[in-house]
Amino acid sequence: MKPSCFTYAIALLLVLWCQPFTMSQQMATQSPSVHYQVLHTFQGGADGALPSSLIGDAAGNLYGTAYEGGNSDCTYGPAGGCGVVFKLDKTGKESVLYRFKGGTDGAHPATGLLRDAAGNLYGTAEHGGELSCGSGGGLGCGVVFKLDTASRETVLYSFSGGADGAFPVGPLLRDEAGNLYGAAPLGGNLGCNVPFGCGVVFKVDTTGKQTVLHAFNGGDGQNPQAGLIADSSGNLYGTTFLGGDPVCLCGLVFKLDKSGKETVLHNFKAFHGGRDGAYPYADLLLDEQGNLYSTTYGGGFFDNGTVFKLDKAGKETVLYGFKSKSDGAAPYFAVIRDGTGNLYGTTFGGGPLGCGGPGCGAVFKLDASGKETTLHHFTGEADGGNPSTALVRDSVGNLYGATYTGAGTGCGGLGCGVVFKITPSPQRKQVHQERLVGGDQNFHTVVVPLNESGVTGTPSSIAKPSKSSTLTSST
C-alpha cells in the first residue's frame, strides 16, 4: 500500500523528529550474508512509477501496482500518469497489464492485488470512479476493480464519498462466494472528522452491491488504511491509523464479527502514558494460536515505530522498538512470518540519512527472542529507497519487495522506485509462511507452503481448507 501524499508528509516529519533517539536495550545487527538484487527499475513513463505491494504465483511471476506512470494523458503527481497494474517475470521483464485512464476506470492504485484461482486480479484505486465526488476534488473517490486474464478491467464499485466511504488504499479479502471485503479511510459517518468522515469497513458482492459493515466514529477508530484478515469463524480483523484513546488518538486494533459488531482489541497510547506504539498503518498477520502481529508507524521506546504481538486475550507485547539510524524507522507495512517464528518486514525510513533527510529505510528480520537483524539498508541510489511494500518470501528464503523512491532522478528528483530481491545465505528450503486466506463464507486460516518454483501469492477462492490444509498459489 502506497502512502498518500498527506501521510507521506507526516512520515517525513515523524522520522525527522525521531532521529535523536539512539539507544536501545534490544539487540540489532547488520547481516553480512545476504545478496541484494534489483529486478526492475521504474522509469516513470509508460512502465509505471512508485510501486506498491507485490504478490506472486507458483511460476515465480510477481504482480503489483504502481501509483503513477502509465497513461501520459493523466498528469497528476510528480511522475504523471494515473498508475498501472504490472507483471514481472523471473528474469525481471515487466509487462504492463493495465494503464489507468483517470476516469471512471479509476486512478492511482495504492496497494497490492488479490489473485483468484482463475488468474483474475482484484484491487482498489484511491481515485477515479465518480469524478463528481465532493471529497475527491475532481479526482474521484476511488473504485474496486477486477482485471481478467486478458487484461480487461471491470469496475466493480465506485465510491461516492458519502456513507459508503472514500479513497480505498488497502488490499482486498475475498471469500469463496466471490464477495470482496476491504476498508476505506474516509467517508462513512460524516459527523466524524467533519466533513470527511472517519472511514468504513465494506463488502462488495458479486453483483456489485456494496454494504457498509461498520462506519467508524473516532472513539472506535478512525482512518483505516490497511486491509482486513479473517479467522475461521468469519470474524474480520484490522487496524485504524487514528482514533481510539481520546488523548493520544494513536489508532487501534479491532475485530468485527459477522453481525457487524465491533470490538476494540487494543488502543495504542504511545503518547499518553505508554510506549506501546502509535499509528498502525499495516495489515495484521494471524497465526494458528490466534495471535495477531503487525507494526506501528510511530511510538515505541524511541518513537520510531514498533513490531507488536496481540494475544487472544488482548494483551499487547512490543516485540521490537526501532532506533532509526542503526536499524530503521517508521515500519509502514505488514510483517510475514516463517515456520520457525521469524518475522520479516521493512521500514519506510531510518538508516543513513538520505532520501530527503529521514533515511531511506531498511529490510529487517526479527527472531523469536527479539533480536533484530538488518538485512539491507537502502541508499536511495540504484538500490532504491523508502520501501513501499510488505515482503513476499519463496521456498528457499528469498525475499521480494518494492521501493517507493530511488534509482534515478525522475519522479520529483527522488527516483521512481524499484522491485528488489534479497537472497539470504545459506538458503533454507521447506520453510512455511503463515498467511490468512479467504475460504468459504466463514473464511479459514491455513499454513501456506511456498512453492519451490515461485513465490507466494494471495489465492482466495479456496474450498473449505482446515488448519491442517496446505495450499499453493494458483497459476
VEXGU-449567 format. One line per 10 residues: their letters; for each residue x, y, z of C-alpha. Coordinates in nm, 3 decimals, always signed. Each point is the difference from the previous one (the first is absolute). Layout:
N
a = X/Y/Z ~ ...
***
This chain:
475
mkpscftyai = +0.000/+0.000/+0.000 ~ +0.139/+0.334/-0.102 ~ -0.016/+0.288/+0.251 ~ -0.221/+0.288/-0.110 ~ +0.162/+0.339/-0.052 ~ -0.133/+0.118/+0.337 ~ +0.124/-0.309/+0.181 ~ +0.336/+0.016/-0.179 ~ +0.048/+0.355/+0.130 ~ -0.079/-0.118/+0.354
alllvlwcqp = +0.247/-0.283/-0.055 ~ +0.286/+0.235/-0.076 ~ -0.078/+0.222/+0.297 ~ -0.032/-0.286/+0.249 ~ +0.318/-0.172/-0.110 ~ +0.196/+0.325/+0.016 ~ -0.141/+0.071/+0.346 ~ +0.104/-0.343/+0.122 ~ +0.362/+0.013/-0.118 ~ +0.159/+0.094/+0.338
ftmsqqmatq = -0.102/-0.326/+0.167 ~ +0.305/-0.223/-0.035 ~ -0.004/-0.251/+0.288 ~ -0.170/-0.333/+0.043 ~ +0.012/-0.291/+0.236 ~ -0.098/-0.224/-0.290 ~ +0.252/-0.165/-0.226 ~ +0.042/+0.109/-0.361 ~ +0.259/-0.118/-0.248 ~ +0.084/+0.051/-0.366
spsvhyqvlh = +0.004/-0.323/-0.202 ~ +0.304/-0.044/-0.224 ~ -0.132/-0.321/-0.154 ~ -0.269/+0.117/-0.242 ~ +0.005/+0.087/-0.368 ~ -0.210/+0.296/-0.116 ~ -0.117/+0.017/-0.362 ~ -0.214/+0.252/-0.188 ~ -0.241/-0.188/-0.226 ~ -0.160/+0.304/-0.164
tfqggadgal = +0.052/+0.375/+0.006 ~ -0.304/+0.215/-0.079 ~ +0.059/+0.286/-0.244 ~ -0.312/+0.199/+0.083 ~ -0.149/-0.020/-0.348 ~ -0.219/-0.264/-0.155 ~ +0.147/-0.268/+0.228 ~ -0.127/+0.164/+0.318 ~ +0.145/+0.177/+0.303 ~ -0.018/-0.029/+0.379
pssligdaag = -0.080/-0.373/+0.033 ~ -0.205/-0.158/+0.277 ~ -0.025/-0.345/+0.160 ~ +0.065/-0.317/-0.199 ~ -0.159/-0.343/-0.028 ~ +0.132/-0.303/-0.186 ~ -0.107/-0.315/-0.178 ~ +0.138/-0.353/+0.002 ~ +0.201/+0.064/-0.316 ~ +0.199/+0.275/+0.171
nlygtayegg = -0.170/+0.297/-0.166 ~ -0.062/+0.310/+0.210 ~ -0.308/+0.223/-0.032 ~ -0.043/+0.349/+0.136 ~ -0.123/+0.353/-0.048 ~ +0.177/+0.330/-0.050 ~ -0.169/+0.314/+0.128 ~ +0.106/+0.224/-0.288 ~ +0.135/-0.032/-0.352 ~ -0.177/-0.176/-0.283
nsdctygpag = -0.244/+0.212/-0.198 ~ +0.170/+0.332/-0.078 ~ -0.336/+0.172/-0.049 ~ -0.047/-0.013/+0.377 ~ +0.241/+0.258/+0.144 ~ -0.059/-0.014/+0.376 ~ +0.309/-0.034/+0.222 ~ +0.378/+0.034/-0.047 ~ +0.022/-0.285/-0.250 ~ -0.326/+0.059/-0.183
gcgvvfkldk = -0.229/-0.281/-0.098 ~ -0.278/-0.162/+0.199 ~ +0.178/-0.322/+0.083 ~ +0.033/-0.352/-0.136 ~ -0.045/-0.367/+0.080 ~ +0.316/-0.191/-0.092 ~ +0.147/-0.347/-0.019 ~ +0.369/-0.081/+0.045 ~ +0.133/-0.337/-0.115 ~ +0.288/-0.190/+0.158
tgkesvlyrf = +0.252/+0.175/-0.226 ~ -0.122/+0.343/+0.109 ~ -0.183/+0.075/-0.324 ~ -0.299/+0.225/+0.065 ~ -0.334/-0.021/-0.179 ~ -0.252/+0.276/+0.063 ~ -0.336/-0.173/+0.030 ~ -0.210/+0.315/+0.033 ~ +0.047/+0.378/-0.005 ~ -0.262/+0.201/+0.188
kggtdgahpa = -0.156/+0.288/-0.192 ~ -0.106/+0.206/+0.300 ~ -0.371/-0.001/-0.080 ~ -0.268/-0.246/+0.101 ~ +0.255/-0.284/-0.021 ~ +0.193/+0.131/+0.301 ~ +0.333/+0.168/+0.070 ~ +0.294/-0.046/+0.235 ~ -0.007/-0.358/+0.128 ~ +0.158/+0.034/+0.341
tgllrdaagn = +0.036/-0.359/+0.114 ~ +0.059/-0.358/-0.104 ~ -0.224/-0.238/-0.187 ~ -0.200/-0.313/+0.074 ~ +0.005/-0.291/-0.248 ~ -0.262/-0.274/-0.033 ~ +0.042/-0.359/-0.119 ~ -0.087/+0.097/-0.358 ~ +0.271/+0.267/-0.009 ~ -0.229/+0.303/+0.029
lygtaehgge = +0.143/+0.292/+0.195 ~ -0.196/+0.222/+0.241 ~ +0.098/+0.327/+0.159 ~ -0.091/+0.353/+0.097 ~ +0.090/+0.338/-0.144 ~ +0.009/+0.305/+0.225 ~ -0.150/+0.236/-0.259 ~ -0.212/-0.013/-0.312 ~ -0.350/-0.141/-0.025 ~ -0.264/+0.262/+0.077
lscgsggglg = +0.190/+0.316/-0.096 ~ -0.278/+0.217/+0.146 ~ +0.079/-0.137/+0.345 ~ +0.008/+0.302/+0.231 ~ +0.292/-0.127/+0.207 ~ +0.214/-0.082/-0.301 ~ +0.078/+0.349/-0.128 ~ -0.093/-0.112/-0.351 ~ +0.222/-0.307/+0.017 ~ -0.273/-0.237/+0.113
cgvvfkldta = -0.034/-0.196/+0.324 ~ +0.139/-0.331/-0.119 ~ -0.109/-0.338/-0.131 ~ +0.014/-0.374/+0.054 ~ +0.111/-0.168/-0.322 ~ +0.054/-0.339/-0.163 ~ +0.256/-0.074/-0.272 ~ -0.054/-0.324/-0.190 ~ +0.267/-0.216/-0.163 ~ -0.043/+0.191/-0.327
sretvlysfs = +0.072/+0.329/+0.186 ~ -0.360/+0.120/-0.033 ~ -0.093/+0.220/+0.294 ~ -0.343/+0.000/+0.166 ~ -0.091/+0.258/+0.262 ~ -0.187/-0.194/+0.266 ~ -0.085/+0.302/+0.215 ~ +0.054/+0.377/-0.003 ~ +0.004/+0.187/+0.332 ~ -0.213/+0.311/+0.037
ggadgafpvg = +0.186/+0.153/+0.295 ~ -0.309/-0.011/+0.220 ~ -0.125/-0.274/+0.229 ~ +0.161/-0.266/-0.222 ~ +0.357/+0.122/+0.058 ~ +0.275/+0.167/-0.202 ~ +0.359/-0.047/-0.122 ~ +0.068/-0.373/+0.058 ~ +0.374/-0.060/+0.041 ~ +0.010/-0.348/+0.155
pllrdeagnl = -0.006/-0.347/-0.160 ~ -0.310/-0.216/-0.033 ~ -0.106/-0.330/+0.158 ~ -0.222/-0.240/-0.197 ~ -0.218/-0.290/+0.113 ~ -0.090/-0.316/-0.193 ~ -0.328/+0.151/-0.116 ~ +0.192/+0.284/-0.165 ~ -0.088/+0.274/+0.248 ~ +0.274/+0.258/+0.055
ygaaplggnl = +0.079/+0.169/+0.334 ~ +0.206/+0.310/+0.066 ~ +0.023/+0.335/+0.173 ~ -0.010/+0.362/-0.110 ~ +0.170/+0.264/+0.218 ~ -0.255/+0.279/-0.051 ~ -0.377/+0.027/-0.048 ~ -0.251/-0.188/+0.209 ~ -0.114/+0.203/+0.300 ~ +0.041/+0.354/-0.134
gcnvpfgcgv = -0.066/+0.142/+0.346 ~ +0.341/-0.138/+0.097 ~ +0.306/+0.184/-0.129 ~ -0.240/+0.252/-0.155 ~ -0.060/+0.010/-0.292 ~ +0.212/-0.291/-0.117 ~ -0.109/-0.288/+0.224 ~ +0.207/-0.253/+0.193 ~ -0.008/-0.291/-0.242 ~ -0.181/-0.330/-0.045
vfkvdttgkq = +0.037/-0.376/-0.031 ~ -0.188/-0.117/-0.309 ~ -0.111/-0.303/-0.198 ~ -0.058/-0.013/-0.377 ~ -0.198/-0.301/-0.121 ~ +0.017/-0.164/-0.343 ~ -0.276/+0.226/-0.135 ~ +0.191/+0.315/+0.093 ~ -0.219/+0.082/+0.298 ~ +0.197/+0.165/+0.278
tvlhafnggd = -0.088/-0.038/+0.366 ~ +0.159/+0.202/+0.279 ~ +0.075/-0.248/+0.276 ~ +0.122/+0.265/+0.242 ~ +0.040/+0.379/-0.004 ~ +0.261/+0.134/+0.244 ~ -0.084/+0.286/+0.236 ~ +0.347/+0.096/+0.129 ~ -0.026/-0.154/+0.343 ~ -0.020/-0.347/-0.153
gqnpqaglia = +0.262/+0.083/-0.263 ~ +0.067/+0.242/-0.283 ~ +0.173/-0.017/-0.336 ~ +0.042/-0.374/-0.073 ~ +0.285/-0.018/-0.249 ~ +0.072/-0.374/+0.003 ~ -0.177/-0.301/-0.143 ~ -0.190/-0.258/+0.202 ~ +0.069/-0.356/+0.109 ~ -0.247/-0.261/+0.123
dssgnlygtt = -0.012/-0.298/+0.233 ~ -0.169/-0.337/-0.042 ~ -0.323/+0.133/+0.155 ~ -0.033/+0.283/-0.250 ~ +0.110/+0.280/+0.232 ~ +0.190/+0.282/-0.168 ~ +0.305/+0.171/+0.152 ~ +0.169/+0.326/-0.091 ~ +0.165/+0.318/+0.118 ~ -0.079/+0.371/-0.009
flggdpvclc = +0.275/+0.256/-0.042 ~ -0.167/+0.251/+0.234 ~ -0.272/+0.013/+0.263 ~ -0.042/-0.211/+0.310 ~ +0.149/+0.142/+0.318 ~ -0.154/+0.350/+0.031 ~ +0.327/+0.166/+0.102 ~ +0.248/-0.181/-0.222 ~ -0.223/-0.068/-0.304 ~ +0.277/-0.244/-0.098
glvfkldksg = -0.209/-0.266/-0.168 ~ -0.119/-0.346/+0.100 ~ -0.050/-0.366/-0.088 ~ -0.360/-0.111/-0.051 ~ -0.209/-0.310/-0.055 ~ -0.328/-0.004/-0.193 ~ -0.229/-0.299/+0.041 ~ -0.236/-0.134/-0.267 ~ -0.283/+0.221/+0.124 ~ +0.216/+0.312/-0.038
ketvlhnfka = +0.056/+0.048/+0.373 ~ +0.339/+0.158/+0.065 ~ +0.229/-0.082/+0.293 ~ +0.308/+0.211/+0.066 ~ +0.278/-0.246/+0.081 ~ +0.269/+0.257/+0.079 ~ +0.027/+0.379/+0.020 ~ +0.349/+0.135/-0.064 ~ +0.114/+0.257/+0.257 ~ +0.361/+0.074/-0.090
fhggrdgayp = -0.037/+0.373/+0.064 ~ -0.238/-0.035/+0.295 ~ +0.177/-0.183/+0.277 ~ +0.130/-0.289/-0.207 ~ +0.269/-0.111/-0.243 ~ -0.194/-0.274/-0.172 ~ -0.002/+0.152/-0.348 ~ -0.208/+0.246/-0.199 ~ -0.163/+0.031/-0.342 ~ -0.040/-0.356/-0.131
yadllldeqg = -0.008/+0.022/-0.380 ~ +0.064/-0.365/-0.089 ~ -0.206/-0.314/-0.049 ~ -0.009/-0.254/+0.281 ~ +0.139/-0.353/-0.003 ~ -0.192/-0.276/+0.182 ~ +0.168/-0.322/+0.118 ~ -0.170/-0.330/+0.079 ~ -0.006/+0.078/+0.373 ~ -0.201/+0.316/-0.067
nlysttyggg = +0.285/+0.245/+0.063 ~ +0.012/+0.314/-0.213 ~ +0.324/+0.160/-0.123 ~ +0.065/+0.330/-0.171 ~ +0.185/+0.330/+0.018 ~ -0.066/+0.353/+0.114 ~ +0.138/+0.291/-0.195 ~ +0.089/+0.200/+0.312 ~ +0.029/-0.043/+0.374 ~ +0.210/-0.252/+0.185
ffdngtvfkl = +0.284/+0.076/+0.239 ~ +0.183/+0.214/-0.257 ~ -0.308/+0.134/-0.182 ~ +0.114/-0.158/-0.326 ~ -0.264/-0.271/-0.025 ~ -0.046/-0.355/+0.125 ~ -0.067/-0.360/-0.087 ~ -0.271/-0.132/+0.233 ~ -0.192/-0.314/+0.090 ~ -0.355/-0.008/+0.133
dkagketvly = -0.116/-0.323/+0.162 ~ -0.354/-0.137/+0.010 ~ -0.061/+0.167/+0.336 ~ +0.089/+0.342/-0.145 ~ +0.337/+0.021/+0.175 ~ +0.248/+0.193/-0.210 ~ +0.373/-0.073/-0.004 ~ +0.245/+0.230/-0.174 ~ +0.238/-0.241/-0.171 ~ +0.235/+0.273/-0.122
gfksksdgaa = +0.035/+0.379/+0.003 ~ +0.200/+0.164/-0.279 ~ +0.288/+0.240/+0.070 ~ +0.013/+0.163/-0.346 ~ +0.363/+0.051/-0.101 ~ +0.129/-0.352/+0.060 ~ -0.300/-0.216/-0.080 ~ -0.270/+0.205/-0.174 ~ -0.306/+0.201/+0.095 ~ -0.368/+0.028/-0.086
pyfavirdgt = -0.104/-0.357/-0.089 ~ -0.295/+0.075/-0.225 ~ -0.083/-0.348/-0.120 ~ -0.096/-0.347/+0.118 ~ +0.238/-0.270/+0.117 ~ +0.018/-0.356/-0.131 ~ +0.091/-0.299/+0.214 ~ +0.184/-0.324/-0.077 ~ -0.050/-0.343/+0.154 ~ +0.259/+0.060/+0.271
gnlygttfgg = -0.162/+0.322/+0.122 ~ +0.231/+0.253/-0.165 ~ -0.169/+0.319/-0.120 ~ +0.109/+0.196/-0.306 ~ -0.093/+0.353/-0.099 ~ +0.105/+0.342/-0.123 ~ +0.035/+0.350/+0.143 ~ -0.088/+0.302/-0.209 ~ +0.274/+0.217/+0.150 ~ +0.304/-0.014/+0.223
gplgcggpgc = +0.349/-0.117/-0.070 ~ +0.266/+0.234/-0.145 ~ -0.142/+0.344/-0.079 ~ -0.129/+0.042/-0.353 ~ -0.320/-0.004/-0.205 ~ -0.084/+0.355/+0.099 ~ +0.144/-0.021/+0.354 ~ -0.161/-0.272/+0.213 ~ +0.186/-0.297/-0.139 ~ -0.091/-0.238/-0.279
gavfkldasg = -0.132/-0.294/+0.200 ~ +0.100/-0.361/+0.059 ~ -0.097/-0.367/-0.028 ~ +0.009/-0.181/+0.334 ~ -0.034/-0.341/+0.161 ~ -0.121/-0.045/+0.358 ~ +0.056/-0.335/+0.167 ~ -0.211/-0.154/+0.277 ~ +0.232/+0.138/+0.268 ~ -0.044/+0.360/-0.119
kettlhhftg = +0.338/+0.026/-0.170 ~ -0.022/+0.224/-0.305 ~ +0.226/-0.045/-0.302 ~ +0.009/+0.263/-0.272 ~ +0.016/-0.186/-0.330 ~ +0.040/+0.311/-0.217 ~ +0.030/+0.377/+0.050 ~ -0.127/+0.191/-0.303 ~ +0.212/+0.285/-0.136 ~ -0.252/+0.173/-0.225
eadggnpsta = +0.229/-0.060/-0.297 ~ -0.015/-0.294/-0.244 ~ -0.123/-0.234/+0.274 ~ -0.310/+0.211/+0.066 ~ -0.128/+0.178/+0.306 ~ -0.299/+0.008/+0.237 ~ -0.141/-0.353/-0.040 ~ -0.368/+0.019/-0.087 ~ -0.108/-0.358/+0.055 ~ -0.029/-0.292/+0.231
lvrdsvgnly = +0.228/-0.283/-0.104 ~ -0.074/-0.331/-0.171 ~ +0.224/-0.300/+0.056 ~ +0.068/-0.311/-0.206 ~ +0.077/-0.357/+0.101 ~ +0.376/+0.051/+0.018 ~ -0.024/+0.318/+0.209 ~ +0.034/+0.265/-0.270 ~ -0.183/+0.322/+0.083 ~ -0.169/+0.227/-0.255
gatytgagtg = -0.125/+0.356/+0.037 ~ -0.012/+0.345/-0.156 ~ +0.114/+0.352/+0.084 ~ -0.192/+0.322/-0.045 ~ +0.302/+0.209/-0.103 ~ +0.359/-0.039/-0.114 ~ +0.185/-0.100/-0.318 ~ +0.020/+0.317/-0.206 ~ -0.105/+0.363/+0.009 ~ -0.354/-0.030/-0.133
cgglgcgvvf = -0.322/+0.029/+0.200 ~ +0.088/+0.331/+0.163 ~ +0.373/-0.072/+0.025 ~ -0.023/-0.297/+0.236 ~ -0.032/-0.276/-0.258 ~ -0.303/-0.209/-0.093 ~ +0.067/-0.316/+0.201 ~ +0.119/-0.358/-0.055 ~ -0.104/-0.361/+0.055 ~ +0.269/-0.189/+0.193
kitpspqrkq = +0.100/-0.349/+0.111 ~ +0.205/-0.091/+0.308 ~ +0.170/-0.340/+0.007 ~ +0.110/-0.113/+0.348 ~ +0.298/-0.231/+0.034 ~ -0.019/-0.284/+0.074 ~ -0.340/-0.058/-0.156 ~ -0.257/-0.210/+0.184 ~ -0.260/-0.213/-0.172 ~ -0.341/-0.123/+0.110
vhqerlvggd = -0.070/+0.308/+0.208 ~ -0.367/+0.074/+0.054 ~ -0.144/+0.347/+0.020 ~ -0.322/+0.049/+0.190 ~ -0.259/+0.192/-0.198 ~ -0.370/+0.058/+0.032 ~ -0.199/-0.110/-0.302 ~ -0.369/+0.063/-0.064 ~ -0.180/-0.330/-0.031 ~ -0.376/-0.040/-0.005
qnfhtvvvpl = -0.242/+0.239/+0.168 ~ +0.158/-0.084/+0.335 ~ +0.361/+0.046/-0.115 ~ +0.283/-0.221/+0.124 ~ +0.352/+0.039/+0.130 ~ +0.251/-0.225/-0.175 ~ +0.374/-0.048/-0.016 ~ +0.114/+0.058/-0.355 ~ +0.306/-0.192/-0.124 ~ +0.205/+0.216/-0.232
nesgvtgtps = +0.035/-0.154/-0.343 ~ +0.346/-0.121/-0.101 ~ -0.035/+0.170/-0.338 ~ -0.129/+0.335/+0.115 ~ -0.127/+0.231/+0.266 ~ -0.315/+0.021/+0.204 ~ -0.299/+0.175/-0.141 ~ -0.337/+0.075/+0.148 ~ -0.238/-0.275/-0.118 ~ -0.346/+0.058/+0.129
siakpsksst = -0.271/-0.230/-0.132 ~ +0.084/-0.313/+0.195 ~ -0.237/-0.283/+0.078 ~ -0.018/-0.037/+0.376 ~ +0.362/-0.047/+0.106 ~ +0.057/-0.103/+0.361 ~ +0.286/+0.097/+0.229 ~ +0.193/-0.298/-0.123 ~ -0.061/+0.082/-0.367 ~ +0.280/+0.094/-0.233
ltsst = -0.032/+0.236/-0.288 ~ +0.210/+0.132/-0.285 ~ -0.055/+0.312/-0.204 ~ -0.220/-0.042/-0.301 ~ +0.155/+0.024/-0.342
***
